[in-house]
Amino acid sequence: MITARTYCRSPIGLLRIEASAAGLRRVRMAGAPLDELSGAGLEHIEDFLNFCAGYFSGETSGFAGALDLDDASPTQQRLWRRVQQIPYGTTESYASIGRSLGLHPRVVGAGMRAVPVLLAIPAHRVIHADGRVGGFAGMEGVKVWLLDFEKANRQSDI
């Protein structure tokens, strides 16, 4: 159950952030903001807002806050935990991830389309084996922007 919600303006657009008492539940691109909820879970939203501020300032660490993935299947949870291990500024193919988990690349693609928490689970780092960017739930331009942003910031860290 979602008990806290807020919005964050970012370089990729308005983000709607939702959490439960157990952790961050959803981060999605949003239209106009609605009323915010208050209650259990606000600390998880604060964790994500701090992560976002760092991420869009070029910090390369991943989201370390709690995630509430109770609505996900065990396969989705295992896949998303695996994707969280892809280093900042790098990519991995659907096929490679599939091989590492014993899943067909199409299952990996379906799992990426279902990622509930944008950026906290970096689905944008998963691409085709031939280097094509692939889909991003109709936001391929956002995926390209995120990959380019990370590449530029990773190079500045070296």
C-alpha positions as CSV (number, residue, x, y, z in Angstrom):
1,M,0.0,0.0,0.0
2,I,1.3,3.4,-1.0
3,T,1.4,5.7,2.0
4,A,3.6,8.6,0.8
5,R,4.0,10.3,-2.6
6,T,5.8,13.3,-3.9
7,Y,7.1,14.8,-7.1
8,C,10.6,15.8,-8.2
9,R,11.6,18.0,-11.2
10,S,14.6,16.5,-13.0
11,P,16.5,17.0,-16.2
12,I,14.4,14.2,-17.7
13,G,11.0,15.6,-16.6
14,L,8.7,15.4,-13.6
15,L,9.1,12.2,-11.6
16,R,6.3,10.8,-9.4
17,I,7.8,9.0,-6.4
18,E,5.7,6.7,-4.2
19,A,6.7,4.7,-1.1
20,S,5.2,2.4,1.5
21,A,6.5,1.8,5.0
22,A,8.7,-1.0,3.6
23,G,10.4,1.0,0.9
24,L,10.3,2.8,-2.4
25,R,7.5,1.3,-4.6
26,R,7.3,3.4,-7.8
27,V,9.1,6.1,-9.6
28,R,7.6,7.1,-12.9
29,M,7.5,10.0,-15.3
30,A,4.5,12.1,-14.4
31,G,2.2,14.7,-15.9
32,A,0.9,17.3,-13.5
33,P,1.5,16.8,-9.8
34,L,-1.4,15.6,-7.6
35,D,-1.7,16.1,-3.9
36,E,1.1,14.6,-1.8
37,L,0.4,11.9,0.7
38,S,2.0,11.8,4.1
39,G,2.7,9.1,6.5
40,A,4.9,5.9,6.7
41,G,7.3,5.8,3.8
42,L,8.4,9.4,3.6
43,E,11.9,8.5,4.7
44,H,12.2,6.3,1.6
45,I,11.1,9.2,-0.6
46,E,13.7,11.4,1.1
47,D,16.3,8.7,0.3
48,F,15.3,8.7,-3.3
49,L,15.2,12.5,-3.6
50,N,18.8,12.6,-2.1
51,F,19.8,10.0,-4.6
52,C,18.3,12.0,-7.5
53,A,20.0,15.1,-6.4
54,G,23.4,13.3,-6.4
55,Y,22.6,11.4,-9.6
56,F,21.8,14.5,-11.7
57,S,24.8,16.2,-10.2
58,G,27.0,13.4,-11.7
59,E,27.5,11.2,-8.6
60,T,28.0,7.6,-9.8
61,S,26.8,5.6,-6.8
62,G,23.6,3.5,-7.1
63,F,20.4,3.8,-5.1
64,A,21.0,2.1,-1.7
65,G,17.6,2.7,-0.1
66,A,14.9,0.2,0.5
67,L,12.7,-1.0,-2.3
68,D,9.2,-2.5,-1.8
69,L,8.9,-5.0,-4.6
70,D,6.2,-7.2,-3.0
71,D,4.0,-6.9,-6.0
72,A,6.7,-8.3,-8.3
73,S,7.2,-12.0,-9.1
74,P,10.3,-13.8,-7.7
75,T,11.7,-13.8,-11.2
76,Q,11.2,-10.1,-11.6
77,Q,12.8,-9.4,-8.2
78,R,15.8,-11.5,-9.0
79,L,16.1,-9.8,-12.4
80,W,15.8,-6.3,-11.0
81,R,18.4,-7.0,-8.3
82,R,20.8,-8.2,-11.0
83,V,20.2,-5.0,-13.1
84,Q,21.0,-2.9,-10.0
85,Q,24.5,-4.5,-10.2
86,I,25.3,-2.9,-13.6
87,P,27.9,-0.2,-13.0
88,Y,27.1,3.4,-13.6
89,G,28.0,4.5,-17.2
90,T,28.1,1.0,-18.6
91,T,25.5,-1.2,-20.3
92,E,24.7,-4.9,-20.5
93,S,22.7,-6.8,-23.1
94,Y,19.4,-8.4,-22.6
95,A,21.0,-11.7,-23.7
96,S,23.9,-11.4,-21.3
97,I,21.6,-10.8,-18.3
98,G,19.4,-13.6,-19.5
99,R,22.3,-16.1,-19.7
100,S,23.4,-15.1,-16.1
101,L,20.0,-15.8,-14.7
102,G,18.8,-18.6,-17.0
103,L,16.2,-16.5,-18.7
104,H,15.3,-15.8,-22.3
105,P,16.3,-12.3,-23.5
106,R,12.6,-11.6,-24.2
107,V,11.8,-12.4,-20.5
108,V,14.5,-9.9,-19.6
109,G,12.9,-7.3,-21.9
110,A,9.5,-7.9,-20.4
111,G,11.0,-7.5,-17.0
112,M,12.6,-4.2,-18.0
113,R,9.3,-2.9,-19.2
114,A,7.8,-3.7,-15.8
115,V,10.4,-2.0,-13.7
116,P,8.4,0.1,-11.1
117,V,11.2,2.4,-9.9
118,L,12.9,4.5,-12.6
119,L,16.6,5.1,-11.9
120,A,16.7,3.1,-8.6
121,I,16.6,0.0,-10.9
122,P,18.7,1.2,-13.9
123,A,16.7,-0.5,-16.7
124,H,18.1,2.1,-19.0
125,R,21.5,0.3,-18.9
126,V,20.1,-2.8,-20.6
127,I,20.5,-2.7,-24.3
128,H,20.5,-5.1,-27.3
129,A,23.7,-7.2,-27.9
130,D,24.3,-5.4,-31.2
131,G,24.4,-2.0,-29.4
132,R,20.9,-0.8,-30.3
133,V,19.4,1.0,-27.3
134,G,16.1,-0.9,-27.4
135,G,12.8,0.2,-25.9
136,F,12.1,2.1,-22.7
137,A,8.3,2.1,-22.3
138,G,7.9,4.7,-25.1
139,M,10.6,6.9,-23.6
140,E,13.5,5.9,-25.8
141,G,14.8,9.5,-25.9
142,V,15.0,9.5,-22.1
143,K,17.0,6.3,-22.2
144,V,19.4,7.7,-24.7
145,W,19.7,10.9,-22.6
146,L,20.4,8.9,-19.4
147,L,23.1,6.7,-21.1
148,D,24.8,9.7,-22.6
149,F,24.6,11.6,-19.3
150,E,26.2,8.6,-17.4
151,K,28.9,8.1,-20.1
152,A,29.9,11.8,-19.9
153,N,30.0,11.7,-16.1
154,R,31.8,8.4,-15.9
155,Q,34.5,9.7,-18.3
156,S,35.0,12.8,-16.0
157,D,35.6,10.4,-13.1
158,I,38.5,8.6,-14.8
